[in-house]
């Protein structure tokens, strides 16, 4: 194995902000050199967008690497799978001439999203008695609740009709009571759900595998492996802005748990960050814009969710959360996306700390109250007022754009290895800070 292959051996790609950082494009870009591309957590609440030859692909469950014919794509045990979405994606990809057979593996230990998970998710979010989190309503949270509560249904359960029916029956005894008495929702039918999910099993059989065994054997044989997470570090159930978080661990540590590989198998962790900051849903956001500036940035960056279409909240680059993500994930480097969105600004700000009363905060706090009532402390750098979408090398960037990138590097303490200046694969600048 040569030096470049050794560097690529097992690489994790993580979102280093609140999700929507552009992971889909970066995973797609790096997948051309990967033998295996694996998804480790989350569900259909994530949407990875890839633009190829002016065609836009939005994938929610299947790894972005499926667009590269040499890559085997893996959905790990840490993912909660909505079979409806899964088969919609499979059919979409087939209709585009993309071969799936023999290239997609699904962990038999992965949990399955059921109809009652979606109903509960939507009912809880709509109810005035619940804290509004801003979920996508896709059933992700309730599916993870059942997983931790040891009442979840896994892919392996679809293989045995008696086991499946009994597990659905036990779940419906509780879920129907909750849906009826708390949310005034209609009751779900045991036989209808059982028949539907048995039909999913027939369609899923060819893809089901022992993913942990496959992944470890692939590593042992020297395969180049790329692991992608969904969402972002600040949405992590343990390290995010709790309770305004997702229900899994999109940090690098979640990759090991979500695929059944040991931490000593990981060679590199790359964090994805936008050149500014966005988030979707509720929760604190210290550098958030207001008024006309928020509308302007949303329009410039086309900041609408790939999964829900919801408008994203926008703000200046937040180096406090960037440094936090470096520490939590053990990031080796950063891929900085959407630099081109800043092309027209005369002045660009970087949040370097928070001010809470008389206190200056440099490390990301756990207290929601502090985050909600902190004011960002900024430094300003001059804008470049030049288009960058066509630029192919770092040296060709405007001087002020280079200065902005180098300022971020000096503040967060890790190099920026990739710079994206547009949605297409070709609109990418690779720096020689390490071998990709």
Backbone torsions as a table, in degrees:
resi	resn	phi	psi	omega
1	UNK	NA	126.8	-179.4
2	UNK	-80.5	179.6	-172.7
3	UNK	-63.0	-41.5	-179.8
4	UNK	-66.5	-43.2	179.4
5	UNK	-63.5	-39.3	178.8
6	UNK	-62.8	-38.7	179.9
7	UNK	-66.4	-32.9	-176.3
8	UNK	-85.3	-11.2	-167.0
9	UNK	-39.2	-63.4	173.8
10	UNK	-133.9	108.6	-178.0
11	UNK	-118.3	133.3	175.7
12	UNK	-104.4	134.3	173.4
13	UNK	-108.2	121.9	-179.9
14	UNK	-126.8	148.5	170.7
15	UNK	-75.4	131.7	-174.3
16	UNK	-109.0	12.5	174.5
17	UNK	-129.9	-131.6	-179.4
18	UNK	-102.1	31.9	-176.7
19	UNK	85.4	175.5	179.2
20	UNK	61.3	28.7	-176.0
21	UNK	-82.8	-9.6	-176.7
22	UNK	103.0	28.9	-178.8
23	UNK	-62.2	-35.5	-177.3
24	UNK	-57.6	-46.6	-179.8
25	UNK	-64.1	-44.3	-176.3
26	UNK	-67.8	-41.0	176.7
27	UNK	-62.7	-44.3	177.8
28	UNK	-59.6	-42.6	-179.4
29	UNK	-61.6	-45.7	-177.2
30	UNK	-80.1	-18.8	-178.1
31	UNK	-66.4	-20.6	-178.7
32	UNK	-63.9	-19.3	178.4
33	UNK	-108.5	7.5	-174.9
34	UNK	-102.3	145.1	173.3
35	UNK	-88.7	-31.7	-178.6
36	UNK	-134.9	132.8	173.1
37	UNK	-122.3	122.1	-171.0
38	UNK	-124.1	136.7	174.3
39	UNK	-99.7	134.2	-168.9
40	UNK	-114.3	-16.0	-176.8
41	UNK	-161.6	177.0	179.0
42	UNK	78.9	-167.4	-179.4
43	UNK	-152.4	-146.2	-176.8
44	UNK	-80.6	10.6	173.5
45	UNK	-82.3	-3.2	178.1
46	UNK	-108.7	141.3	176.3
47	UNK	-128.8	116.4	177.9
48	UNK	-100.2	120.7	-176.4
49	UNK	-102.5	129.1	176.8
50	UNK	-124.7	132.1	176.1
51	UNK	-109.7	122.1	-178.2
52	UNK	-134.5	116.1	-179.8
53	UNK	51.9	48.4	177.7
54	UNK	67.8	6.0	175.0
55	UNK	-100.9	134.0	-178.7
56	UNK	-103.1	127.0	176.4
57	UNK	-115.4	127.2	175.5
58	UNK	-115.9	114.3	-178.7
59	UNK	-112.0	136.6	-177.8
60	UNK	-108.2	-29.6	-177.3
61	UNK	-125.1	-46.0	-177.5
62	UNK	-72.8	131.1	-178.7
63	UNK	-56.3	147.3	-177.7
64	UNK	-59.9	-23.4	-178.8
65	UNK	-65.5	-7.4	-178.5
66	UNK	-63.6	-19.5	179.5
67	UNK	-76.9	-6.1	177.1
68	UNK	-108.4	118.7	-168.5
69	UNK	-63.2	-24.3	-176.6
70	UNK	-83.2	-13.0	-171.9
71	UNK	-90.3	133.8	168.5
72	UNK	-89.7	130.7	-176.8
73	UNK	-106.8	138.1	-171.5
74	UNK	-126.5	134.8	171.0
75	UNK	-110.3	114.5	-171.0
76	UNK	-83.6	174.7	-178.5
77	UNK	-65.2	-21.2	-179.8
78	UNK	-77.5	-9.4	179.7
79	UNK	-87.7	141.2	170.4
80	UNK	-100.5	124.1	-166.7
81	UNK	-104.7	125.6	171.0
82	UNK	-94.6	107.4	-176.2
83	UNK	-59.1	-32.7	180.0
84	UNK	-61.7	-48.6	179.8
85	UNK	-66.0	-41.7	-178.8
86	UNK	-56.4	-49.5	-176.2
87	UNK	-74.9	-27.5	171.9
88	UNK	-62.1	-42.9	179.6
89	UNK	-67.7	-41.1	178.6
90	UNK	-59.8	-45.7	-179.6
91	UNK	-66.8	-38.9	177.7
92	UNK	-60.7	-47.8	-178.6
93	UNK	-64.2	-41.6	177.8
94	UNK	-61.5	-38.5	-179.5
95	UNK	-67.0	-21.4	177.9
96	UNK	-92.9	6.8	178.4
97	UNK	81.1	17.7	-179.8
98	UNK	-94.2	122.5	-176.7
99	UNK	-74.6	128.9	-179.5
100	UNK	-107.3	-36.8	-175.4
101	UNK	-54.6	127.6	179.9
102	UNK	77.3	0.9	-176.0
103	UNK	-119.6	0.2	-179.0
104	UNK	-127.3	126.1	177.5
105	UNK	-122.3	137.9	-179.6
106	UNK	-123.6	128.7	-178.3
107	UNK	-64.5	133.9	176.3
108	UNK	-70.8	-11.6	178.3
109	UNK	-94.7	-4.7	179.5
110	UNK	-67.2	143.4	178.8
111	UNK	-86.1	153.2	-174.0
112	UNK	-109.8	135.5	175.0
113	UNK	-80.7	130.2	-177.4
114	UNK	-107.1	163.1	179.9
115	UNK	-55.7	-36.0	-179.2
116	UNK	-69.9	-25.0	176.5
117	UNK	-64.4	-42.8	179.9
118	UNK	-66.6	-43.4	179.6
119	UNK	-61.9	-43.4	179.3
120	UNK	-65.6	-41.5	179.9
121	UNK	-59.6	-49.1	-178.5
122	UNK	-67.2	-40.4	-178.7
123	UNK	-66.2	-42.0	179.7
124	UNK	-64.5	-40.2	-179.2
125	UNK	-69.6	-34.6	-178.3
126	UNK	-80.4	-21.2	-173.7
127	UNK	-76.3	140.6	178.6
128	UNK	-74.2	-12.8	-178.3
129	UNK	-87.3	-4.4	-179.2
130	UNK	-110.3	151.2	171.9
131	UNK	-71.0	125.5	180.0
132	UNK	-75.9	120.7	-177.7
133	UNK	-98.0	-25.4	-174.4
134	UNK	87.1	37.0	-178.9
135	UNK	-72.0	167.1	178.4
136	UNK	-83.6	-9.0	-179.3
137	UNK	74.3	19.0	-176.2
138	UNK	-91.0	3.2	177.5
139	UNK	86.8	9.6	-175.4
140	UNK	-65.0	-53.1	-178.5
141	UNK	-57.5	-53.2	178.6
142	UNK	-58.9	-32.5	177.5
143	UNK	-66.0	-41.8	177.5
144	UNK	-69.5	-32.2	175.3
145	UNK	-60.1	-47.0	179.0
146	UNK	-64.3	-35.9	178.1
147	UNK	-60.3	-48.9	-179.1
148	UNK	-70.6	-31.3	179.4
149	UNK	-79.5	-1.6	177.5
150	UNK	64.0	30.1	175.4
151	UNK	-119.2	8.0	-176.7
152	UNK	-71.1	161.1	177.1
153	UNK	-110.3	125.7	-177.0
154	UNK	-102.1	164.8	177.9
155	UNK	-54.4	-40.0	-178.1
156	UNK	-62.7	-26.1	179.3
157	UNK	-70.4	-22.6	179.0
158	UNK	-68.4	-16.7	-176.0
159	UNK	-78.9	-13.7	-176.8
160	UNK	-128.3	112.1	-174.0
161	UNK	-60.8	-41.2	-178.1
162	UNK	-65.8	-43.8	178.9
163	UNK	-64.0	-43.8	-178.8
164	UNK	-62.0	-48.9	-178.3
165	UNK	-60.8	-42.1	-178.9
166	UNK	-65.2	-40.6	-179.7
167	UNK	-68.0	-39.4	177.3
168	UNK	-65.1	-42.5	179.6
169	UNK	-59.2	-46.6	-179.6
170	UNK	-63.7	-38.6	178.6
171	UNK	-67.4	-42.7	-176.9
172	UNK	-67.4	-28.5	176.8
173	UNK	-57.6	-38.5	179.5
174	UNK	-86.7	-47.0	-173.1
175	UNK	-66.0	-39.0	179.4
176	UNK	-64.4	-35.6	176.4
177	UNK	-63.8	-44.6	179.9
178	UNK	-64.7	-46.6	-178.5
179	UNK	-61.8	-38.3	-177.8
180	UNK	-78.0	-52.2	-169.1
181	UNK	-81.2	-29.5	-177.6
182	UNK	-98.7	-42.4	-172.9
183	UNK	-110.1	-1.5	178.1
184	UNK	56.1	44.2	-179.9
185	UNK	-104.9	157.5	-179.8
186	UNK	-67.2	154.8	-179.1
187	UNK	-79.7	149.1	179.4
188	UNK	-98.6	147.9	-173.7
189	UNK	-98.6	127.1	-177.7
190	UNK	-59.9	-50.3	-174.1
191	UNK	-67.9	-37.8	-179.8
192	UNK	-64.1	-43.2	179.9
193	UNK	-68.4	-41.2	179.9
194	UNK	-60.9	-46.3	178.9
195	UNK	-60.9	-42.8	-178.5
196	UNK	-62.0	-44.0	-174.8
197	UNK	-79.4	-25.1	170.8
198	UNK	-67.2	-34.7	176.8
199	UNK	-69.1	-32.8	175.7
200	UNK	-64.1	-38.6	-179.6
201	UNK	-59.2	-43.4	-179.4
202	UNK	-59.9	-38.1	-178.7
203	UNK	-79.0	-23.0	-174.6
204	UNK	-94.0	-17.4	-172.6
205	UNK	-48.0	-45.2	-173.9
206	UNK	-66.1	-17.1	-176.2
207	UNK	-100.6	-14.4	-172.4
208	UNK	-71.8	134.3	-176.8
209	UNK	-152.7	164.6	169.7
210	UNK	-84.3	93.3	-171.9
211	UNK	-66.8	-38.4	179.6
212	UNK	-59.5	-45.7	178.0
213	UNK	-62.8	-45.3	179.8
214	UNK	-59.6	-46.0	-176.7
215	UNK	-64.2	-44.8	-178.5
216	UNK	-67.7	-37.0	176.6
217	UNK	-67.4	-36.6	177.8
218	UNK	-65.0	-41.5	177.5
219	UNK	-64.3	-45.3	-179.4
220	UNK	-60.2	-31.1	-177.3
221	UNK	-90.1	5.3	175.2
222	UNK	83.7	18.5	178.0
223	UNK	-68.2	150.1	176.7
224	UNK	-90.0	120.4	-169.2
225	UNK	-122.4	132.4	177.5
226	UNK	-118.9	125.9	-178.9
227	UNK	-111.0	127.6	-179.9
228	UNK	-116.1	137.0	173.2
229	UNK	-103.5	168.2	174.9
230	UNK	-108.0	170.8	-179.4
231	UNK	55.2	-150.0	-176.5
232	UNK	-149.3	168.7	-175.3
233	UNK	-55.3	-39.9	-176.6
234	UNK	-77.5	1.2	172.3
235	UNK	-108.7	6.4	179.8
236	UNK	-63.3	137.9	-176.7
237	UNK	-61.2	-28.8	179.1
238	UNK	-97.0	-38.4	-170.4
239	UNK	-113.2	2.0	179.8
240	UNK	-88.7	-170.0	-177.6
241	UNK	-82.2	67.1	-176.7
242	UNK	-58.2	135.1	8.4
243	UNK	-90.7	6.2	-178.2
244	UNK	-86.0	68.2	-172.5
245	UNK	-138.9	174.7	171.6
246	UNK	-86.8	-175.9	-172.4
247	UNK	-105.7	15.5	-179.3
248	UNK	-139.6	-172.8	-178.7
249	UNK	-109.9	92.4	178.1
250	UNK	-79.5	7.4	174.8
251	UNK	-80.2	170.2	-173.7
252	UNK	-61.3	-32.2	178.8
253	UNK	-62.4	-28.8	179.3
254	UNK	-67.3	-20.7	-179.1
255	UNK	-65.3	-39.1	-179.5
256	UNK	-67.2	-45.9	-179.6
257	UNK	-66.8	-38.8	-173.9
258	UNK	-78.4	-6.9	179.9
259	UNK	-129.8	-8.9	179.2
260	UNK	75.9	39.3	174.4
261	UNK	-123.6	155.0	-177.7
262	UNK	-83.6	154.8	-178.6
263	UNK	-63.5	-24.1	179.0
264	UNK	-72.9	-7.3	179.7
265	UNK	-85.3	-12.1	-175.0
266	UNK	-85.0	132.0	180.0
267	UNK	-103.4	-32.9	-175.4
268	UNK	-153.4	146.4	175.7
269	UNK	-127.6	120.2	178.8
270	UNK	-110.1	128.5	177.8
271	UNK	-97.6	141.6	177.5
272	UNK	-105.2	126.0	177.4
273	UNK	-135.3	141.5	169.8
274	UNK	-73.6	161.2	176.3
275	UNK	-73.5	-6.1	170.8
276	UNK	-137.6	-161.3	-176.2
277	UNK	-130.9	142.3	173.8
278	UNK	-138.1	160.0	166.6
279	UNK	-152.3	155.7	178.1
280	UNK	-115.7	142.2	177.2
281	UNK	90.3	-168.1	-176.1
282	UNK	-82.5	171.8	175.5
283	UNK	118.1	161.5	-177.0
284	UNK	-67.6	151.1	-177.0
285	UNK	-156.4	85.6	-171.1
286	UNK	-57.4	-37.8	-175.4
287	UNK	-95.6	17.6	-174.4
288	UNK	-65.9	140.0	173.9
289	UNK	-76.6	162.8	171.3
290	UNK	-133.1	163.6	172.9
291	UNK	62.2	-139.9	-174.0
292	UNK	-62.7	-34.4	-178.6
293	UNK	-63.7	-38.4	179.0
294	UNK	-64.5	-42.8	179.3
295	UNK	-65.6	-43.4	-178.9
296	UNK	-60.8	-46.9	-178.5
297	UNK	-66.8	-38.1	179.7
298	UNK	-63.1	-39.6	-179.9
299	UNK	-73.5	-41.5	179.5
300	UNK	-62.4	-40.5	-175.7
301	UNK	-95.2	2.2	-175.9
302	UNK	50.5	53.3	-172.2
303	UNK	-89.1	79.9	175.3
304	UNK	-135.6	135.2	-172.0
305	UNK	-58.4	135.3	179.2
306	UNK	-68.0	-28.6	-178.3
307	UNK	-88.8	-43.9	-172.0
308	UNK	-110.7	-18.9	-174.5
309	UNK	78.6	2.6	-179.0
310	UNK	-66.4	141.3	175.7
311	UNK	-65.0	136.0	178.6
312	UNK	-86.8	146.5	172.2
313	UNK	-79.4	141.4	-173.2
314	UNK	-126.8	151.4	177.0
315	UNK	-162.3	177.0	178.5
316	UNK	-68.5	162.3	176.8
317	UNK	-57.7	130.2	-178.2
318	UNK	-108.7	103.5	-178.1
319	UNK	-74.9	-18.4	176.7
320	UNK	-65.5	-47.5	179.2
321	UNK	-73.9	-26.9	177.5
322	UNK	-65.6	-46.1	178.2
323	UNK	-63.9	-39.7	177.8
324	UNK	-59.8	-44.3	179.4
325	UNK	-65.3	-37.5	176.3
326	UNK	-58.4	-45.0	-177.1
327	UNK	-70.7	-48.0	-175.7
328	UNK	-64.1	-38.9	-175.3
329	UNK	-95.1	-11.8	-173.3
330	UNK	64.6	44.1	-174.6
331	UNK	-65.0	136.0	174.1
332	UNK	-88.0	-31.0	-175.4
333	UNK	-163.3	172.8	-177.1
334	UNK	-125.3	141.0	164.8
335	UNK	-103.5	117.7	-176.5
336	UNK	-98.8	120.6	-175.6
337	UNK	-108.2	161.5	174.2
338	UNK	59.4	33.9	174.6
339	UNK	-59.4	-36.2	-177.1
340	UNK	-61.9	-23.7	-180.0
341	UNK	-63.8	-24.0	-178.9
342	UNK	-91.2	5.8	-172.5
343	UNK	-58.2	-28.2	-171.7
344	UNK	-101.0	2.4	-176.9
345	UNK	-86.0	135.4	178.1
346	UNK	-75.4	-33.0	-179.3
347	UNK	-135.8	139.0	-179.6
348	UNK	-126.8	136.1	-177.3
349	UNK	-108.7	151.6	175.0
350	UNK	-127.9	123.0	175.7
351	UNK	-77.1	121.1	-175.6
352	UNK	-109.1	-15.6	-179.8
353	UNK	-163.4	170.7	174.2
354	UNK	-114.8	150.6	173.9
355	UNK	-114.9	118.8	178.2
356	UNK	-121.4	99.9	-171.1
357	UNK	63.9	-123.7	178.5
358	UNK	-93.8	1.0	-174.8
359	UNK	-94.5	133.6	174.6
360	UNK	-99.8	127.0	-174.3
361	UNK	-117.0	122.5	178.4
362	UNK	-105.7	-24.5	179.1
363	UNK	-101.5	137.7	-174.3
364	UNK	-60.0	123.3	-175.3
365	UNK	-84.1	155.2	175.9
366	UNK	-85.7	-23.6	-173.7
367	UNK	-74.7	120.0	-179.8
368	UNK	-61.5	-37.4	-178.7
369	UNK	-60.1	-41.4	179.7
370	UNK	-65.4	-45.1	-179.8
371	UNK	-63.0	-38.2	-177.2
372	UNK	-71.7	-25.2	-173.7
373	UNK	-120.0	19.0	177.4
374	UNK	-94.0	149.6	172.8
375	UNK	-108.8	134.6	-179.5
376	UNK	-72.4	145.2	170.9
377	UNK	-100.8	124.8	-172.9
378	UNK	-111.0	153.2	157.7
379	UNK	-114.7	154.5	-178.8
380	UNK	-116.9	142.1	174.1
381	UNK	-127.3	149.4	-179.7
382	UNK	-70.9	143.0	175.6
383	UNK	-76.1	177.8	-175.9
384	UNK	-113.4	-16.3	174.4
385	UNK	46.3	42.5	177.9
386	UNK	-143.6	146.1	176.9
387	UNK	-70.1	142.5	179.5
388	UNK	-120.5	-3.9	-173.7
389	UNK	-58.2	-26.4	-175.3
390	UNK	-93.1	-6.2	-170.2
391	UNK	-80.3	138.1	-173.9
392	UNK	-111.3	-18.1	-177.2
393	UNK	-130.7	155.4	179.9
394	UNK	-63.2	-41.5	-178.0
395	UNK	-62.6	-27.3	-178.5
396	UNK	-81.9	-8.4	177.8
397	UNK	-66.5	151.8	172.6
398	UNK	-56.2	148.6	-176.1
399	UNK	-57.2	-41.1	-178.5
400	UNK	-70.0	-28.6	174.8
401	UNK	-68.1	-42.6	176.8
402	UNK	-62.7	-40.0	180.0
403	UNK	-63.4	-39.8	178.8
404	UNK	-61.7	-46.5	179.7
405	UNK	-62.7	-45.3	-178.9
406	UNK	-67.3	-31.5	176.5
407	UNK	-66.2	-44.6	177.6
408	UNK	-60.5	-44.6	179.2
409	UNK	-57.4	-44.0	-176.8
410	UNK	-68.0	-31.4	-178.4
411	UNK	-77.7	-41.7	-174.2
412	UNK	-92.0	-17.5	171.4
413	UNK	85.7	11.7	174.1
414	UNK	-135.0	153.7	-178.4
415	UNK	-75.7	153.3	172.6
416	UNK	-96.5	114.6	-171.3
417	UNK	-96.2	-24.9	-178.6
418	UNK	-135.0	138.3	176.6
419	UNK	-127.2	122.2	179.3
420	UNK	-99.1	130.4	-178.8
421	UNK	-121.3	26.0	178.8
422	UNK	165.9	168.1	-174.5
423	UNK	-75.7	-22.2	-175.4
424	UNK	-77.3	153.0	177.5
425	UNK	-51.7	-40.7	-174.3
426	UNK	-72.9	-15.9	-178.3
427	UNK	-89.3	60.7	-173.8
428	UNK	-140.6	135.0	176.2
429	UNK	-109.6	122.1	176.7
430	UNK	-103.5	128.5	178.7
431	UNK	-100.2	156.5	-175.9
432	UNK	-90.8	34.1	177.7
433	UNK	-71.9	-23.0	169.6
434	UNK	-163.5	169.0	179.4
435	UNK	-79.9	128.0	174.3
436	UNK	-81.9	NA	NA
